[in-house]
Amino acid sequence: MALPQAFEQRMQRLLGEEYPAFRDALARPQARGLRVNPLKITPEAFARQAPFTLTPVPWAAEGFFYPEEQRPGRHPWYEAGVYYIQEPSAMAVGTLADAQPGQRILDLCAAPGGKTTHLAGRMQGKGVLVANEIHPGRAAILAQSVERMGIANCIVCNETPEHLAQKFPHFFDTIVVDAPCSGEGMFRKEDNPAQAEWTPELPAFCAERQADILDCAAQMLRGGGKLVYSTCTFAPEEDEGSISRFLERHPEFEMVSVEPAPAQLSPAHPEWAEHGHPDTAKAFRLWPHKLDGEGHFAAVLRRTDRVEGDIPTPRSKLSRKEQELLDTGIRLIQEQVKTLPADSSIVLRKEKLFLLPDACALDLSGLRVKTWGVELGTMKKNRLEPAHALSHVLPAEDFCRICNLHEADGSAEAYLRGETFPYDGEKGWTVVTADGFVLGWGKAAGGMMKNHYPKGLRWVGK
């Protein structure tokens, strides 16, 4: 692998006698990882059942390495949201954030959704998770990841950090900032443009942008709250440097010592940054020559003052016609599912019904919102057409009608291709599963199961 000369010179200077091992690591194939979705299955049960060769990722309880040739991204269980394909080093951020049920959490730079879905799994559907992405196309990908993983308590926004800071002052318990960076840690990843786009000036440019994002994050964190900052670069200017400058601007923050820290995570280097704050030694670097993963940096900080923001709650009232439509919709939903998550409400937005957890009932006026709660279905002349998102948010046993297919005999794959198949079960809307994990909807009638798997998600040429 040919690396930029300026990058090599800097890394040789920083790493000294370690540099040959670092350089050799960048020439090896990248590690492959997946992270189990605990909203669907425990890591222990998945390891027993999975048709893959798995090795645990030491720094992430939900993570596993897998061999490249097994390709779990082309398996029906992936489409059912049983796991998420994620680079192993990136899983460390979710571990360090240590999300808890009931918290208010913001993933500020969230696409494509790896860290969001990691946080959501640990929250177990309790509390509120706001996942934001400033680029519209990437925000759509983020929303799709949230839907596939069956996350009910997530609000996906397509906003600037500045606008969010105006809306949510001192509101969140934990904020994750996986900051846009120069991407040096991804140089060996296939089909990654980071190396081609890198210039010696890029780290300084990224550091300025990181400062703006971090300042916005500081405005949104409540007193005692946790800020987790991460990058996928080796550049000290963006790592120890960005955190050192943040601590200078924000004396109300302190670095946190993570105990016990995963053994594979190496201490950061304050001496590598200009005017490096000594406490940045409590941050972590993940090196490709010291673990099976790409290059990352992660730091955990705490806000030490006592500021606390208000909860922005919405105020709305339905018309009589809307209330009648909502009542009809609730009755029709109850014909499809046996139970819905507690501490939630069914709300009407135009002709669509949504499941909104109580913790997500916030005033989002003025924000660009991609998803808010879980779409349950669309009312059409006193009929309900259930939404794909509803099929993913509940386990199979919570639905009234189930058609179970299997990965081993190819029937689940045929469903994912959009095929209709013979079926002699009860007519009506039916969830279709792969080995018990819900894939989507079908509609049984006349001895056939009509396929309602979304056309945009269907397997083509697989």
C-alpha positions in Angstrom: 0.0 0.0 0.0 1.4 3.4 -1.1 0.8 5.9 1.7 1.1 9.7 1.4 4.7 10.8 2.0 3.8 13.5 4.5 1.6 11.0 6.5 4.4 8.5 6.6 6.9 11.0 7.8 4.7 12.2 10.6 3.8 8.6 11.8 7.5 7.6 11.7 8.3 10.6 13.9 5.5 9.8 16.3 5.9 6.0 16.5 9.6 5.7 16.3 10.6 2.0 16.6 6.9 0.9 16.4 6.5 2.3 12.9 7.5 -0.8 11.0 4.9 -2.8 12.8 2.3 -0.1 12.2 3.2 0.0 8.5 3.0 -3.7 8.1 -0.4 -3.7 9.8 -1.7 -1.3 7.1 -0.7 -3.8 4.5 -2.7 -6.7 6.0 -6.4 -7.3 5.2 -8.8 -5.5 7.4 -10.6 -7.2 10.3 -14.4 -7.9 9.8 -16.9 -7.5 12.6 -20.6 -7.7 13.4 -22.4 -6.5 16.5 -25.4 -8.4 17.9 -28.7 -6.5 18.4 -29.8 -7.2 22.0 -33.3 -5.9 21.1 -33.6 -9.2 19.1 -31.3 -11.7 20.8 -28.6 -12.0 23.4 -24.9 -12.2 22.2 -24.7 -15.6 24.0 -27.7 -17.0 22.2 -26.6 -15.6 18.9 -23.1 -17.2 19.3 -24.8 -20.6 19.8 -27.2 -20.3 16.9 -25.3 -18.3 14.2 -24.2 -20.1 11.1 -20.9 -18.2 11.1 -17.5 -18.7 12.5 -17.3 -16.1 15.3 -14.6 -14.8 17.7 -15.6 -12.3 20.4 -14.4 -8.7 20.2 -12.7 -8.2 23.6 -13.7 -4.5 23.9 -17.4 -4.9 23.0 -19.7 -7.4 24.7 -22.0 -7.5 21.7 -19.2 -7.8 19.1 -17.8 -10.7 17.1 -15.1 -11.1 14.4 -16.1 -13.2 11.4 -14.1 -14.4 8.3 -14.6 -12.3 5.2 -15.7 -15.2 3.0 -18.8 -15.9 5.2 -20.4 -12.6 4.3 -23.1 -12.2 7.0 -24.3 -9.0 5.3 -25.9 -11.3 2.7 -27.9 -13.4 5.1 -31.7 -13.1 6.0 -30.9 -12.5 9.7 -29.1 -9.3 8.7 -32.3 -8.0 7.0 -34.2 -9.0 10.2 -32.0 -6.6 12.2 -30.4 -9.4 14.3 -27.0 -7.9 13.9 -25.2 -4.9 12.4 -22.1 -5.1 10.3 -19.5 -2.8 12.0 -15.8 -2.3 11.9 -14.5 -3.8 15.2 -12.5 -0.8 16.5 -15.6 1.4 16.0 -17.4 -0.7 18.6 -15.2 0.8 21.4 -17.2 4.1 21.3 -20.5 2.4 22.2 -18.7 0.5 25.0 -17.2 3.7 26.4 -20.5 5.6 26.2 -22.1 2.9 28.4 -25.6 3.9 27.5 -28.2 3.0 30.2 -32.0 2.4 30.0 -34.0 5.6 30.6 -31.3 8.1 29.6 -31.5 11.0 27.2 -28.8 10.4 24.6 -27.7 12.3 21.5 -25.6 10.8 18.7 -24.6 14.0 17.0 -22.8 12.8 13.9 -24.7 9.5 13.5 -24.7 8.1 10.0 -24.6 5.4 8.9 -25.9 4.2 12.3 -23.3 1.9 13.8 -22.9 3.9 17.0 -26.6 4.8 17.2 -27.7 1.2 17.0 -25.1 0.2 19.6 -26.4 2.9 22.0 -30.0 1.8 21.4 -29.3 -1.8 22.1 -27.9 -0.9 25.5 -30.8 1.4 26.2 -33.3 -1.5 25.8 -36.0 0.7 24.4 -36.1 3.0 27.5 -35.4 6.7 27.4 -34.9 8.8 24.2 -32.1 8.6 21.6 -31.7 11.4 19.2 -29.6 10.5 16.2 -28.6 13.4 14.0 -26.9 13.6 10.5 -26.4 16.9 8.7 -26.2 15.4 5.2 -29.7 14.4 3.9 -28.7 11.3 1.9 -26.7 9.9 4.9 -29.6 10.8 7.2 -31.9 8.6 5.1 -29.4 5.7 5.4 -29.3 6.3 9.2 -33.1 6.2 9.4 -33.1 2.9 7.5 -30.6 1.4 9.9 -32.7 2.4 12.9 -35.8 0.9 11.2 -34.1 -2.4 10.4 -32.8 -2.8 13.9 -36.3 -2.4 15.4 -35.5 0.7 17.5 -38.7 2.4 18.8 -37.2 5.2 21.0 -35.1 7.0 18.4 -35.7 10.3 16.7 -33.6 10.8 13.5 -32.9 14.4 12.6 -31.2 16.0 9.6 -30.0 19.2 11.3 -27.0 21.4 12.0 -25.4 21.0 15.4 -26.1 24.7 16.0 -29.8 24.3 15.4 -30.0 21.3 17.7 -28.2 23.3 20.4 -30.8 26.0 20.3 -33.6 23.4 20.7 -32.0 21.2 23.4 -30.0 23.4 25.8 -28.5 21.3 28.7 -30.9 18.4 27.9 -28.9 15.2 27.3 -27.3 12.8 29.8 -24.8 11.5 27.2 -23.7 12.9 23.9 -21.5 11.0 21.4 -19.6 13.0 18.9 -18.0 10.7 16.3 -16.5 13.7 14.5 -15.9 14.2 10.8 -12.2 13.8 10.4 -9.3 13.2 8.0 -10.0 9.5 8.0 -6.4 8.3 8.3 -7.5 5.3 10.4 -9.5 4.0 7.4 -6.6 4.1 4.9 -6.5 0.3 4.5 -10.3 -0.2 4.2 -11.5 -1.3 0.8 -13.5 1.2 -1.3 -12.7 4.0 1.1 -11.8 7.4 -0.4 -10.0 8.7 2.7 -6.4 8.2 1.3 -7.2 9.7 -2.1 -8.8 12.7 -0.5 -6.1 13.2 2.2 -3.7 16.2 2.1 -1.3 17.5 4.7 -3.6 20.5 5.4 -6.7 18.3 5.9 -6.2 17.6 9.7 -6.1 21.3 10.5 -9.3 21.9 8.5 -11.1 19.1 10.2 -9.9 20.2 13.6 -11.7 23.6 13.1 -14.9 21.9 12.2 -14.5 19.5 15.2 -14.2 22.5 17.5 -17.5 24.0 16.3 -19.3 20.6 16.8 -17.9 20.1 20.2 -18.9 23.6 21.4 -22.5 22.8 20.3 -22.4 19.5 22.1 -21.3 21.3 25.3 -24.4 23.5 25.1 -26.6 20.4 25.0 -25.1 18.4 27.8 -26.7 18.7 31.3 -24.6 19.0 34.5 -22.9 15.8 35.3 -23.4 14.5 31.8 -21.0 12.5 29.7 -19.4 13.6 26.4 -17.8 10.8 24.3 -15.6 12.2 21.5 -14.1 9.9 18.8 -12.4 10.1 15.4 -11.0 7.5 13.0 -7.7 9.4 12.4 -4.2 9.2 13.8 -3.6 13.0 13.5 -2.8 14.5 16.9 -4.2 17.8 15.8 -7.7 16.2 15.6 -7.3 13.9 18.6 -5.4 15.0 21.7 -5.2 18.5 20.1 -9.0 18.9 19.7 -9.7 17.7 23.2 -7.0 19.9 24.7 -8.4 23.0 23.0 -11.9 22.0 24.1 -10.8 21.8 27.7 -9.2 25.2 27.5 -12.5 26.7 26.1 -14.7 24.8 28.6 -13.2 24.6 32.1 -16.6 23.1 33.2 -15.5 19.8 31.6 -13.0 17.2 32.9 -11.5 14.1 31.4 -12.9 10.8 32.8 -10.7 7.8 33.7 -12.5 4.7 32.4 -12.0 1.8 34.8 -11.5 -0.9 34.0 -10.4 0.1 30.5 -10.3 -2.5 27.8 -6.7 -3.8 27.7 -6.5 -3.5 23.9 -7.0 0.3 24.1 -3.8 2.2 24.4 -3.4 5.5 26.3 -3.4 8.7 24.3 -0.3 11.0 24.0 -0.7 14.6 25.3 2.9 15.3 24.2 2.0 14.8 20.6 -0.3 17.8 20.5 0.7 21.4 20.6 -0.1 22.6 24.1 -1.5 19.2 24.9 -3.6 19.0 28.1 -2.0 16.4 30.4 -5.3 14.8 31.2 -5.8 13.7 27.6 -3.6 10.8 28.6 -6.9 9.4 29.9 -8.2 9.1 26.3 -7.6 6.1 24.1 -5.9 5.2 20.8 -6.8 2.1 18.9 -3.8 1.0 16.8 -4.1 -1.5 13.9 -0.8 -3.1 14.9 -2.0 -3.7 18.5 -5.5 -5.1 17.8 -7.6 -6.5 15.1 -9.2 -3.3 13.9 -8.7 0.1 12.2 -7.3 3.2 13.8 -9.5 5.2 16.2 -9.3 7.7 19.0 -11.8 8.0 21.8 -12.1 10.3 24.9 -14.7 10.4 27.7 -15.4 13.8 29.4 -17.8 14.9 32.1 -19.5 18.2 32.6 -18.9 19.2 36.2 -21.4 22.0 36.8 -25.1 21.7 37.7 -26.9 23.1 34.7 -30.2 21.4 33.7 -32.4 22.2 30.7 -36.2 21.9 30.4 -38.0 19.1 28.6 -39.5 20.6 25.3 -42.9 18.9 25.3 -45.3 19.2 22.4 -48.8 20.7 22.6 -51.3 19.4 20.1 -55.0 18.6 20.0 -56.8 16.4 17.5 -60.0 17.5 15.7 -63.0 15.3 16.2 -62.5 13.7 12.7 -58.8 13.0 13.5 -59.8 11.5 16.8 -62.3 9.2 15.1 -59.6 8.2 12.6 -57.1 7.5 15.4 -59.7 5.4 17.3 -60.3 3.3 14.2 -56.6 2.9 13.5 -56.0 1.7 17.1 -58.7 -1.0 16.7 -57.2 -2.1 13.4 -53.7 -2.2 14.9 -55.0 -4.5 17.6 -56.1 -6.9 14.9 -52.5 -7.3 13.8 -50.6 -7.4 17.0 -51.2 -8.9 20.4 -49.3 -6.2 22.4 -47.3 -3.0 21.9 -44.5 -1.7 24.1 -45.6 -0.1 27.4 -45.0 3.6 28.1 -46.0 4.5 24.6 -48.9 6.1 22.8 -50.3 5.7 19.3 -50.4 9.0 17.5 -51.9 10.2 14.2 -50.0 12.3 11.7 -52.1 13.0 8.7 -53.2 9.5 7.6 -50.4 7.6 9.2 -50.2 6.0 12.7 -47.1 6.0 14.8 -46.0 4.4 18.0 -44.4 7.1 20.1 -42.7 6.2 23.4 -43.5 8.6 26.2 -39.8 9.6 26.5 -39.9 10.7 22.8 -42.9 13.0 23.2 -40.8 16.2 22.7 -41.4 19.5 20.9 -39.6 19.0 17.6 -41.1 22.0 15.8 -38.7 23.7 13.5 -36.4 20.7 13.2 -35.9 18.6 10.1 -37.0 15.1 11.3 -36.6 12.0 9.3 -38.2 9.5 11.7 -40.0 10.1 15.0 -41.2 6.9 16.8 -42.2 3.9 14.8 -44.6 4.1 11.8 -47.3 1.5 12.4 -49.3 1.9 9.2 -51.4 4.0 6.9 -55.1 4.4 7.0 -56.9 3.8 3.7 -60.7 4.1 3.7 -61.0 2.5 7.2 -58.4 -0.1 6.3 -54.9 -0.3 7.7 -51.9 -1.1 5.6 -49.2 -2.0 8.2 -45.8 -0.4 7.8 -42.6 -2.3 7.4 -41.2 -0.6 10.5 -43.9 -2.2 12.6 -42.8 -5.7 11.6 -39.3 -5.0 12.9 -40.1 -3.4 16.3 -41.8 -6.5 17.9 -40.8 -10.1 18.3 -42.6 -12.6 16.1 -44.7 -14.0 19.0 -46.3 -10.5 19.5 -48.1 -10.7 16.1 -51.4 -12.3 15.5 -50.4 -14.2 12.3 -46.9 -15.6 11.6 -45.5 -17.4 8.6 -42.1 -18.9 9.4 -39.6 -19.5 6.6 -36.0 -20.7 6.9 -32.6 -19.6 5.7 -31.4 -23.2 5.2 -33.9 -24.2 2.5 -33.8 -20.8 0.6 -37.4 -19.9 1.4 -36.4 -16.8 3.4 -34.2 -15.7 0.5 -37.0 -16.1 -2.0 -39.2 -13.9 0.2 -36.4 -11.2 0.3 -36.4 -11.3 -3.6 -40.0 -10.4 -3.5 -41.5 -13.8 -4.6 -45.1 -14.8 -3.9 -45.5 -18.4 -2.6 -48.3 -20.9 -1.7 -49.7 -20.6 1.8 -52.7 -22.3 3.4 -52.8 -20.4 6.7 -55.3 -17.9 7.9 -55.9 -15.1 5.5 -54.9 -11.5 6.2 -51.8 -9.5 7.0 -49.1 -11.9 8.3 -45.5 -11.3 9.4 -42.9 -13.4 7.5 -40.0 -14.6 9.5 -36.6 -16.2 8.9 -35.9 -18.9 11.6 -38.2 -16.9 13.9 -36.8 -13.4 13.2 -39.2 -11.1 11.5 -38.4 -10.0 7.9 -41.5 -8.1 6.9 -45.1 -8.4 5.9 -47.1 -10.7 3.5 -50.8 -10.9 2.9 -52.4 -14.3 2.8 -55.4 -14.9 0.6 -56.7 -17.7 -1.8 -54.0 -20.1 -0.8 -51.1 -17.7 -1.6 -48.9 -15.3 0.3 -48.6 -12.0 -1.5 -45.2 -10.5 -0.9 -45.2 -7.0 0.7 -41.4 -6.8 1.4 -40.5 -3.2 0.4 -39.4 -3.1 -3.2 -36.5 -0.8 -2.5 -35.0 -3.4 0.0 -35.5 -6.5 -2.1 -32.5 -8.7 -3.0 -31.6 -8.4 -6.6 -29.0 -10.6 -8.2 -28.1 -12.1 -4.8 
